[in-house]
Amino acid sequence: MSETVITTMATAGRWFQPAEVEPEARIRLFLFPHAGSGAIIYRDWGGLLPADVGMQALTLPGRQERSAEAPFTDWEPLLDALYDAVCAELDDRPFAFFGHCLGAQLAYHLTVRLKEEGVAGPVLLGVSGWAPEGFFNPSEKDVDMPDEELIDWMKRLGSFPAEIYDNPEVLAMVIPALRSDLAVCSRRVERTGAVDCPLVSYGGRDDALMEEAGAFTSWEPVSPRYLGHSEFAGGHFYIDHHALAVTSDFARHLEREAPAGR
């Protein structure tokens, strides 16, 4: 086993909150956050999901309790490390992936990676706020935009609560994490293969990052069982206001794909 894998496995608990799921949980659900954030964006989901779903939300290096760690700025090293961290968590229970924006990119590419490596993948893949085609992808120029422009962009998207923009200490933590994630996105290496599992997508009707009408239709050929797309009122961060509807719909699909007794 490589030194990188050993190191990642030794610290895998820090990648996810909580570090362990309840032994009684029948299904694991790995949640992947949007750029610049961490597990905190899913803090309310535990109370919205069925009791037999054990959720674990990702926090990447460079934010929240991992703020002292150097963030990833390249796609492949991040995907490699995350693949090892996820594999270290798996047991004999079925599991699912759900991600928003950058989280959707990571969830999808991890699913393809598991297939390539011959590892059993998720029973269900949920993707939100991103599609393989027709969505904004940052350039190196976007990554290097001045702080004022970046903050204005964040405000237009509604990325974070309004109060953080008047808090220099919080901005000093958020901006570097967001820049590192934008760098990761700009250097994404496409894995264009199909996944084996069912896939369901979600989005906001007024998402400013959707550059082409009907971009979510690009998910249709990705899965042999595309379960459809649900749109909600709001922009890119519609999910902040529609968590109950999204979790209810996703849980309904999850129950069908991993029924009790499986």
DOMIDO-687102 format. One record per residue (C-alpha): residue number from 1; residue in one letter; x, z, y. Coordinates in steps of 0.1 Angstrom, whole numbers, always signed. Layout:
+-----+------+-------+-------+-------+
:  nr : rest :    c1 :    c3 :    c2 :
+-----+------+-------+-------+-------+
: NUM :    A :     X :     Z :     Y :
...
+-----+------+-------+-------+-------+
END
This chain:
+-----+------+-------+-------+-------+
:  nr : rest :    c1 :    c3 :    c2 :
+-----+------+-------+-------+-------+
:   1 :    M :    +0 :    +0 :    +0 :
:   2 :    S :   +14 :   -10 :   +34 :
:   3 :    E :   +24 :   +16 :   +60 :
:   4 :    T :    -3 :    +3 :   +84 :
:   5 :    V :   -30 :    +8 :   +58 :
:   6 :    I :   -17 :   +43 :   +49 :
:   7 :    T :   -17 :   +52 :   +86 :
:   8 :    T :   -52 :   +38 :   +92 :
:   9 :    M :   -67 :   +56 :   +62 :
:  10 :    A :   -51 :   +88 :   +71 :
:  11 :    T :   -68 :   +87 :  +105 :
:  12 :    A :  -100 :   +69 :   +95 :
:  13 :    G :  -122 :   +98 :  +103 :
:  14 :    R :  -114 :   +94 :  +140 :
:  15 :    W :  -129 :   +59 :  +140 :
:  16 :    F :  -164 :   +70 :  +134 :
:  17 :    Q :  -188 :   +98 :  +145 :
:  18 :    P :  -197 :  +117 :  +126 :
:  19 :    A :  -166 :  +116 :  +104 :
:  20 :    E :  -188 :  +122 :   +74 :
:  21 :    V :  -224 :  +114 :   +66 :
:  22 :    E :  -247 :  +138 :   +48 :
:  23 :    P :  -244 :  +137 :   +10 :
:  24 :    E :  -281 :  +132 :    +8 :
:  25 :    A :  -281 :  +100 :   +29 :
:  26 :    R :  -290 :   +71 :    +7 :
:  27 :    I :  -277 :   +44 :   +30 :
:  28 :    R :  -247 :   +43 :   +54 :
:  29 :    L :  -252 :   +25 :   +87 :
:  30 :    F :  -221 :   +16 :  +107 :
:  31 :    L :  -228 :   +11 :  +144 :
:  32 :    F :  -205 :    -9 :  +166 :
:  33 :    P :  -207 :    -5 :  +204 :
:  34 :    H :  -204 :   -29 :  +233 :
:  35 :    A :  -171 :   -35 :  +252 :
:  36 :    G :  -158 :    -6 :  +272 :
:  37 :    S :  -178 :   +20 :  +254 :
:  38 :    G :  -178 :   +40 :  +222 :
:  39 :    A :  -200 :   +60 :  +198 :
:  40 :    I :  -218 :   +77 :  +227 :
:  41 :    I :  -241 :   +47 :  +233 :
:  42 :    Y :  -257 :   +54 :  +199 :
:  43 :    R :  -261 :   +92 :  +206 :
:  44 :    D :  -299 :   +90 :  +203 :
:  45 :    W :  -302 :   +68 :  +173 :
:  46 :    G :  -298 :   +97 :  +148 :
:  47 :    G :  -333 :  +109 :  +158 :
:  48 :    L :  -348 :   +74 :  +157 :
:  49 :    L :  -336 :   +63 :  +122 :
:  50 :    P :  -351 :   +74 :   +89 :
:  51 :    A :  -337 :  +106 :   +75 :
:  52 :    D :  -321 :   +88 :   +45 :
:  53 :    V :  -300 :   +66 :   +67 :
:  54 :    G :  -266 :   +82 :   +75 :
:  55 :    M :  -253 :   +66 :  +107 :
:  56 :    Q :  -216 :   +65 :  +117 :
:  57 :    A :  -208 :   +51 :  +152 :
:  58 :    L :  -175 :   +35 :  +160 :
:  59 :    T :  -151 :   +47 :  +188 :
:  60 :    L :  -121 :   +24 :  +193 :
:  61 :    P :   -88 :   +37 :  +206 :
:  62 :    G :   -85 :   +42 :  +244 :
:  63 :    R :  -119 :   +58 :  +251 :
:  64 :    Q :  -138 :   +91 :  +247 :
:  65 :    E :  -119 :  +115 :  +224 :
:  66 :    R :   -94 :   +87 :  +216 :
:  67 :    S :   -85 :   +82 :  +253 :
:  68 :    A :   -49 :   +91 :  +247 :
:  69 :    E :   -44 :   +63 :  +221 :
:  70 :    A :   -33 :   +28 :  +231 :
:  71 :    P :   -62 :    +4 :  +231 :
:  72 :    F :   -62 :   -29 :  +211 :
:  73 :    T :   -58 :   -60 :  +232 :
:  74 :    D :   -55 :   -86 :  +204 :
:  75 :    W :   -83 :   -96 :  +181 :
:  76 :    E :   -66 :   -99 :  +147 :
:  77 :    P :   -48 :   -65 :  +148 :
:  78 :    L :   -81 :   -48 :  +157 :
:  79 :    L :  -100 :   -66 :  +130 :
:  80 :    D :   -73 :   -57 :  +104 :
:  81 :    A :   -73 :   -20 :  +114 :
:  82 :    L :  -111 :   -18 :  +115 :
:  83 :    Y :  -114 :   -35 :   +81 :
:  84 :    D :   -91 :    -8 :   +67 :
:  85 :    A :  -110 :   +20 :   +84 :
:  86 :    V :  -144 :    +8 :   +72 :
:  87 :    C :  -131 :    +3 :   +36 :
:  88 :    A :  -117 :   +38 :   +36 :
:  89 :    E :  -153 :   +51 :   +44 :
:  90 :    L :  -172 :   +33 :   +17 :
:  91 :    D :  -185 :   +49 :   -14 :
:  92 :    D :  -211 :   +38 :   -40 :
:  93 :    R :  -240 :   +39 :   -15 :
:  94 :    P :  -253 :    +7 :    +0 :
:  95 :    F :  -243 :    +2 :   +37 :
:  96 :    A :  -254 :   -19 :   +67 :
:  97 :    F :  -238 :   -30 :   +99 :
:  98 :    F :  -253 :   -32 :  +134 :
:  99 :    G :  -235 :   -41 :  +166 :
: 100 :    H :  -242 :   -50 :  +202 :
: 101 :    C :  -221 :   -75 :  +222 :
: 102 :    L :  -185 :   -69 :  +212 :
: 103 :    G :  -199 :   -47 :  +184 :
: 104 :    A :  -219 :   -77 :  +171 :
: 105 :    Q :  -188 :   -98 :  +171 :
: 106 :    L :  -169 :   -72 :  +151 :
: 107 :    A :  -198 :   -65 :  +127 :
: 108 :    Y :  -202 :  -103 :  +119 :
: 109 :    H :  -164 :  -110 :  +115 :
: 110 :    L :  -160 :   -78 :   +94 :
: 111 :    T :  -188 :   -90 :   +71 :
: 112 :    V :  -170 :  -124 :   +67 :
: 113 :    R :  -137 :  -106 :   +61 :
: 114 :    L :  -152 :   -85 :   +33 :
: 115 :    K :  -165 :  -116 :   +17 :
: 116 :    E :  -131 :  -133 :   +19 :
: 117 :    E :  -114 :  -102 :    +4 :
: 118 :    G :  -139 :  -100 :   -25 :
: 119 :    V :  -153 :   -67 :   -13 :
: 120 :    A :  -190 :   -60 :   -16 :
: 121 :    G :  -205 :   -64 :   +19 :
: 122 :    P :  -234 :   -49 :   +38 :
: 123 :    V :  -269 :   -52 :   +25 :
: 124 :    L :  -280 :   -61 :   +60 :
: 125 :    L :  -263 :   -73 :   +92 :
: 126 :    G :  -279 :   -66 :  +126 :
: 127 :    V :  -265 :   -84 :  +157 :
: 128 :    S :  -275 :   -78 :  +192 :
: 129 :    G :  -265 :   -92 :  +226 :
: 130 :    W :  -242 :  -120 :  +212 :
: 131 :    A :  -245 :  -152 :  +193 :
: 132 :    P :  -218 :  -175 :  +177 :
: 133 :    E :  -226 :  -203 :  +202 :
: 134 :    G :  -239 :  -205 :  +237 :
: 135 :    F :  -227 :  -170 :  +248 :
: 136 :    F :  -202 :  -161 :  +275 :
: 137 :    N :  -167 :  -156 :  +262 :
: 138 :    P :  -142 :  -141 :  +287 :
: 139 :    S :  -110 :  -160 :  +297 :
: 140 :    E :   -76 :  -145 :  +305 :
: 141 :    K :   -86 :  -149 :  +342 :
: 142 :    D :  -117 :  -127 :  +336 :
: 143 :    V :   -95 :  -101 :  +320 :
: 144 :    D :   -73 :   -99 :  +350 :
: 145 :    M :   -99 :   -99 :  +377 :
: 146 :    P :   -93 :   -73 :  +405 :
: 147 :    D :  -110 :   -39 :  +400 :
: 148 :    E :  -136 :   -46 :  +427 :
: 149 :    E :  -147 :   -78 :  +411 :
: 150 :    L :  -148 :   -62 :  +377 :
: 151 :    I :  -169 :   -33 :  +390 :
: 152 :    D :  -193 :   -57 :  +407 :
: 153 :    W :  -196 :   -76 :  +374 :
: 154 :    M :  -203 :   -44 :  +355 :
: 155 :    K :  -230 :   -35 :  +380 :
: 156 :    R :  -247 :   -69 :  +377 :
: 157 :    L :  -248 :   -66 :  +339 :
: 158 :    G :  -260 :   -30 :  +341 :
: 159 :    S :  -232 :   -20 :  +317 :
: 160 :    F :  -231 :   +17 :  +326 :
: 161 :    P :  -252 :   +44 :  +344 :
: 162 :    A :  -252 :   +39 :  +381 :
: 163 :    E :  -237 :   +73 :  +388 :
: 164 :    I :  -203 :   +64 :  +373 :
: 165 :    Y :  -196 :   +39 :  +400 :
: 166 :    D :  -192 :   +68 :  +425 :
: 167 :    N :  -170 :   +88 :  +401 :
: 168 :    P :  -133 :   +76 :  +404 :
: 169 :    E :  -122 :   +98 :  +375 :
: 170 :    V :  -148 :   +82 :  +351 :
: 171 :    L :  -140 :   +47 :  +364 :
: 172 :    A :  -103 :   +53 :  +358 :
: 173 :    M :  -112 :   +58 :  +321 :
: 174 :    V :  -138 :   +30 :  +318 :
: 175 :    I :  -120 :    +2 :  +335 :
: 176 :    P :   -89 :    +1 :  +312 :
: 177 :    A :  -111 :    +3 :  +281 :
: 178 :    L :  -133 :   -25 :  +293 :
: 179 :    R :  -102 :   -47 :  +302 :
: 180 :    S :   -87 :   -41 :  +268 :
: 181 :    D :  -120 :   -51 :  +251 :
: 182 :    L :  -124 :   -82 :  +273 :
: 183 :    A :   -88 :   -91 :  +262 :
: 184 :    V :   -98 :   -87 :  +226 :
: 185 :    C :  -128 :  -110 :  +231 :
: 186 :    S :  -108 :  -136 :  +249 :
: 187 :    R :   -84 :  -138 :  +219 :
: 188 :    R :  -111 :  -138 :  +192 :
: 189 :    V :  -101 :  -158 :  +162 :
: 190 :    E :  -133 :  -174 :  +148 :
: 191 :    R :  -143 :  -169 :  +112 :
: 192 :    T :  -170 :  -195 :  +110 :
: 193 :    G :  -180 :  -188 :   +74 :
: 194 :    A :  -215 :  -178 :   +63 :
: 195 :    V :  -223 :  -143 :   +52 :
: 196 :    D :  -239 :  -134 :   +19 :
: 197 :    C :  -263 :  -108 :   +33 :
: 198 :    P :  -296 :  -110 :   +52 :
: 199 :    L :  -291 :  -111 :   +90 :
: 200 :    V :  -314 :  -102 :  +119 :
: 201 :    S :  -307 :  -107 :  +156 :
: 202 :    Y :  -319 :   -91 :  +188 :
: 203 :    G :  -315 :   -98 :  +225 :
: 204 :    G :  -328 :   -94 :  +261 :
: 205 :    R :  -349 :  -122 :  +276 :
: 206 :    D :  -329 :  -122 :  +308 :
: 207 :    D :  -294 :  -118 :  +294 :
: 208 :    A :  -270 :  -131 :  +320 :
: 209 :    L :  -243 :  -137 :  +294 :
: 210 :    M :  -265 :  -162 :  +275 :
: 211 :    E :  -251 :  -195 :  +288 :
: 212 :    E :  -274 :  -218 :  +267 :
: 213 :    A :  -311 :  -216 :  +261 :
: 214 :    G :  -319 :  -207 :  +225 :
: 215 :    A :  -283 :  -195 :  +218 :
: 216 :    F :  -296 :  -171 :  +191 :
: 217 :    T :  -307 :  -201 :  +170 :
: 218 :    S :  -270 :  -205 :  +162 :
: 219 :    W :  -274 :  -175 :  +138 :
: 220 :    E :  -297 :  -195 :  +115 :
: 221 :    P :  -271 :  -213 :   +94 :
: 222 :    V :  -249 :  -182 :   +92 :
: 223 :    S :  -270 :  -164 :   +66 :
: 224 :    P :  -289 :  -176 :   +36 :
: 225 :    R :  -316 :  -152 :   +47 :
: 226 :    Y :  -319 :  -152 :   +84 :
: 227 :    L :  -347 :  -127 :   +92 :
: 228 :    G :  -353 :  -140 :  +127 :
: 229 :    H :  -347 :  -130 :  +163 :
: 230 :    S :  -365 :  -104 :  +184 :
: 231 :    E :  -363 :  -105 :  +222 :
: 232 :    F :  -372 :   -77 :  +246 :
: 233 :    A :  -377 :   -74 :  +283 :
: 234 :    G :  -345 :   -69 :  +302 :
: 235 :    G :  -309 :   -82 :  +305 :
: 236 :    H :  -278 :   -78 :  +284 :
: 237 :    F :  -283 :   -41 :  +281 :
: 238 :    Y :  -320 :   -43 :  +272 :
: 239 :    I :  -311 :   -21 :  +242 :
: 240 :    D :  -307 :   +10 :  +264 :
: 241 :    H :  -345 :    +8 :  +270 :
: 242 :    H :  -357 :    -5 :  +237 :
: 243 :    A :  -338 :   +16 :  +212 :
: 244 :    L :  -370 :   +28 :  +194 :
: 245 :    A :  -383 :    -7 :  +189 :
: 246 :    V :  -349 :   -20 :  +177 :
: 247 :    T :  -343 :    +9 :  +153 :
: 248 :    S :  -378 :    +7 :  +139 :
: 249 :    D :  -375 :   -30 :  +132 :
: 250 :    F :  -340 :   -27 :  +118 :
: 251 :    A :  -350 :    +2 :   +96 :
: 252 :    R :  -380 :   -18 :   +83 :
: 253 :    H :  -357 :   -46 :   +72 :
: 254 :    L :  -332 :   -21 :   +58 :
: 255 :    E :  -358 :    -4 :   +36 :
: 256 :    R :  -367 :   -39 :   +22 :
: 257 :    E :  -331 :   -47 :   +14 :
: 258 :    A :  -321 :   -13 :    +0 :
: 259 :    P :  -353 :    +2 :   -13 :
: 260 :    A :  -354 :   +37 :   -26 :
: 261 :    G :  -341 :   +40 :   -62 :
: 262 :    R :  -316 :   +11 :   -57 :
+-----+------+-------+-------+-------+
END
